[in-house]
């Protein structure tokens, strides 16, 4: 299996396995789906953390209003009264005015936190260092895990205007948000290898050769963004080692400049005739009086 190290820009994303006979189009779609799936998991986990603190989202007409304005307009969070967390709740006002403040109890908070950690770990960028390849099945497993947690904490389901529910139902509206710039339309996705765009009509072997045991870096981008920056010739670890060596060399030179002691002249390495004596077999000869 060919192992692809997928990057977005200079940032590592995940490892992906395929074969040299697989069409580039199929690989591009699969990688894009995994990439977008990981973004969805990240968005859901972020909102779950807020839900764990401040409960479900307020209806759109109540969001951002003060208590006085809500009372004056006679608005009511009817869905918030229907969709209550298991085990009860305590009030924890949302300073952003997005959520109703009905925080799940500590037990349910722990259930949510555990689910978030497990889902994030499943598709984490740390999987690259661990050598674990991410698949669509793993992304779906993480989503199912989060969905199951919500059914445990909110058996009556979440309100229809809750962004977490919309994410699960794939009805989320990301327009005008930073997240909309991160998501890539599969039809517009492009893969780049060694500074060249991988044409979808070709096969992987046209770019990486026919060796199934190949590991290469590919970069994912959106059509129209141009070619991403090529990988540096020297790796990050090698660059650090070179800088460290250069620093040590400079420190040694500084010490030599400050050192006025000429005792080094008595050292064997400073003797200009040591090489000649070594060839003549006259090295390491000691003289002792009889």
Secondary structure, DSSP 8 states (H G I E B T S, - for coil): -EEEEEEETTEEEEEEEE-TTSBHHHHHHHHHHHHHHHHHHHHHHHHHHHHHHH-SB--TTTTT--HHHHHHHT---HHHHHS--TT-EEE---TTS-B--EEE-HHHHHHHHHHHHHHHHHT-THHHHHT-B--HHHHHHHHHHHHHHHHHH-TT---TT-HHHHHHTT----TTSHHHHH---GGGEEEEETTEE--TTSBTHHHH-S-TT-EEEEEEEETTS-------SS-HHHHHHHHHHHHHHHHHHHHHHH----GGGGSGGG-TTHHHHHHHT-TT------
